Amino acid sequence: MEWTLPPWGGEARMMRAEQAPRYLRREWIESGYRVGGGMLAAARSLFTFHNETVNAWTMVFMSDASTLLLVYVKLVYEYIPLPFALLWMSVVTHMPFSVALHLFIGISENSRRFWRTCDVFFMQFNSLLLSAALAYYVMDGLYIVLYATSALFVFLRSVYVTTIRSRIWRLSKPQLAREMSYLVISYCSPLVIQGVKDLVLSWNVSLGVLPHVIGIIFSMEIAYLCYSKHLPEKWSPGRFDLVGNSHQIMHVMGLVAHLLQWAFLLELHARTYPS
C-alpha cells in the first residue's frame, strides 16, 4: 500500500452515491458522501453533517465518558487500579484513528486505506487490553496464563487475516464483522465465566454481574447483526443515510457495551476490596 500525505487545503463536496467514487459508496446509503478536499477541511467537517459525522462523534463521546469514569475511580479509590487504566486505554488509543478514518475517508482512496488499516489494527490490539482488564478480577494462576495465551493467538490470527492473507479494505462488511467477532468472543470470555459463577453461586441472593454481562453480550449481538446485515438501511434505502444506519448503530452499541464493562469492573473491584 502506497500512501502520501493528503493536501492541507481544498474544500470537499457533498455527493449522492451515484456521484461518489466507488470505494466510498456503502450499500443502501444514498446520500451524505463527503468527497475530496484537504485535511483541514476534513477536520472541520466534524462540525458539519454528513454520513460519517455520527460515527466520529460516538467515538469522541465514548472517549470522554471513559475519561470521566477514570477520574471518578481516582476520586473514589485515591488511585487507579490497573484494570480500569487498561479499559480506559482501550478506548482512548483507538479513538483518534477511528475519528480520523471517518473524517478523512473522503479525501482519497489511499487515505481511506491508510486510516482504515490503522483503525482496524487498534481495534485488534485493544482486544488484548480488554482481555487483560476484564480477566483481572476473574482469573489467576494457570488460568490467566492459558487465557492470555489464547487471547494473544486470536489477536495474531486476526492481524494475519486482515494484513497478510488479505487487505482490510478488500474484506466485505460480513467478513470484517466475522473477524472482529472472534476478538469480541475472546475478550468477553471472562465476563461469561464470572456471570455463570455468580448465577450458580449467588442466584438466590443477588444476580451479581450477570445483568452487566447480559447487557454487554446483547449490545455486541445487536452491533454484529446490524453491521453485517446492513440493517436498517437495507429495509429503507436513503432514509438512514445521515442518522440511524448500521455503522452508527454498531458505534452506539459499542458505547453501551463499554459503559457496562466499567460497571462490571466496578462491581468486581468493590467485591475484591470491600471498604
N, C-alpha and C positions, 0 to 999 in steps of 0.2 A: 504494500500500500504506500503510495507516494502522497505526501501532504505538504502543502506550503501554507504559510500564514496568510489568511484572507486579508483583503484590504480593510483599512480602518474606516474610510469614508464610503459614501454612496448610500442611497436610500432604497428600501425594498418596495415591492408592490404586492398588494393583496390580489390573489387569483382564485378562480374556481378550479376544480380538479382537472377539467379538460384543458386548462391553460397552463397548469403547473407542470414542472418536469416529472417524468415518470417515476424517478426514485423517491419523490416526495409524496406521491399520492397514496392515500390509505383507502382501502375498500370501504365503500358506503359513506365516506366523508366527502362531501361535495363542494365545500367552500372553506374560506378562512385560511388558505395557504399563504404564508408569507415567503416571498421569493426574492432572492438577490440581496443587494445592499452590502454594507460593510459591518464590521464587528461592533462599532459604536451604535449604529442604528439598531443592530440586533439586540444589544444590551438594553437599549431604551425600550425595546418592544415588550419588555417585562411589564410595562405600564400601559400597554395598548391591548386590544382584544383581538386575538387570532386563535386558531385551533390548537396552539401549544401553550397559551397563557395559563390555563388552569393547571396543566401538568407541571409547569415551572413553579407556580405559587404553592402547590401542595407540598413540594419538596422544601420550599422555604419555611412553610408553616410547621412541617414535621421537625426540621432542624431547630426552629425556635422553641417549639414545645418541649423537645428533648433537652434543650439547654436550660429551660426554666425548671424542669423536673430535676436536673442535675444540681441546680442551685438550691432547690428545695431539700434534696438529700443532704447537701453540705450543711444547710442551716439546721436541719433536724439532728443529724448524727455528728456534726462538727468535723467530719472527714468524709471522703468519697470512697466507698468500698469499690474494689476492683470491678465486680460485675456491672455496676452502674456506669463506671467510666467506659467499659467496653461497649455497653449498649449505646451510650451516647456517641462514641466514636463511630459506630457502625452507620450512623446517620450523617453526622457532620462531615465525614470524609467522602461520602458518596454524593452529598447534596450539590457541591459545586459542579461536578461533572454532569449530573443529571440536568441541572438548570442550564448549563452551557449547551448541552445537546438540544434541549427544547427551544432555546433561543437562536442558536447558530445553525440549526439543521437546514434552514432555507437558503443559506449563503451559497453553498455549492454541494455537489455530491461528495467530494473529497472531505469537506468539512463535516458532513454528516457521518461519513465512515470513521473519521478520527474520533469524534466525540461519542459516537455510538460504541466504539471499541472501549474507550475509557469508561463509559457509563456501565457497560456490562461487566468489565473486569472488576470494578469496585463493588458491584453487587456480589460477584463471586468471592472476592477477597473478604468482604464484610460478613459473608456467611460463616467464616472462621471466627470472627469477633462475636457474632451472635451465638455460635455454638459454645464458645468459652463462657460467655456471660450467662446463658440460660442453663448451663450444666453446673455452674459454680456451686450452688447450694443443693444440687440433686445427686451428684455422683462424687465418689472419691476412690482412692486406691487404684486397683487394677481396672475398675470400670471406667474411670476417667481416662486412663491410658488407652484402652480399647476404643472408647468413643472418640477421643482426639485423633487416633489413627484413621478411623473410618471417616470422620469429617474431613480430614486432610485428603484422603483418597477421593472423596466426592468432589472436593474443590479442584484437585488436579485433573480429574477426568473432565470436569466441566470446562476448564481452561483449554484442555486439549481439543475437545469437540468444537469449541467456538473460535479458536485461533489457529489451530494447526490442521486438523482434519477438514475444517471448513472455514468460512469467514462469517463473522457475526451478521453482517449486512445481507448475506445470502440466505439466512435462515428465515423461514416464514414465521408468522406470529404463533401458530400452533407448535412449531418446532422449538422456538425460543421459550415459549411457556412451559413446554415439557422439560427442557433442560434446566430452567430455573426451578421447576417444581422439585427436582431431585435435591437441590440445595435447601429448599424450604423443608422438605421431609427430614433432611439431615439435622438442621438446627432446631427443628421443632420436636425432635425425639425426646429430649429431657423434659419438655412440657408434658408430653403424653405420659411419660413414666411417672412424673410427680402427680399428675392428675389421677392416674389409676391408683397410686398409693394412697392418696387422700380419699378416694372413693371407697377403697377396700377397708382402710383402717379407721376412717373417721366419719363414714357416711351418716351415722346416727347422731353425730354431734355437730358437724359442720361440713360443708362441701369444700372447704379449703380453697385451693387454687383452681378447682375444676371449672367454675364459671369463666375464669380468665382463659383457661386452656380451650374450652369450647368456643369462646368468642374469637380467639386467635385463629383456630382451625377454620371456623365458619368464614371469617374475613378473607383468609387465604384462598378458600374454595371459591368464594364469590369472585375474587380477583382473577383467579385462573380461568373460571368459566367465561366471564365476560371478555377477558383479553383474548383468549384462544378462539372464541366463537364469534367475535366482533359484535357483541351484544351491548346495548340495544340498537345501535345504528343499523345493523343488518335488517331489523324489522321495519325501520322507517328512515331510509336514506335521506340525508340532508337535514333532518330535524335535530340531530345531536352533534352537529358539526363543531360548535363552539363550547357547549356545556352538556355534560351527561354521556359522553361516548365511552367506549370500553377502556381506552387507555386512561382516561381520567378516573373512572371507577376503580381501576387497578391501583392508582395512586392513593385514592381516598381510603380504600380498604387496607392498603399498606400503612397509612397513618393510624387507622383504628387498631390494627394489629400491634403497631409499635407502642401505642399508649397502653394496651393490655399487657405487653411484655414488661413495661415499667411496673404495672400493678402486680404482676406475677413475682418480680424480684422484690418489691417492697414487702409483699406478704411473706416470702421465704426469709428475707433478712430479719424481719421482726420476729419470726418464729425461731430463727437460729440464734439471735442475740436479743432475747426479751429484756425490756427495760425494767 
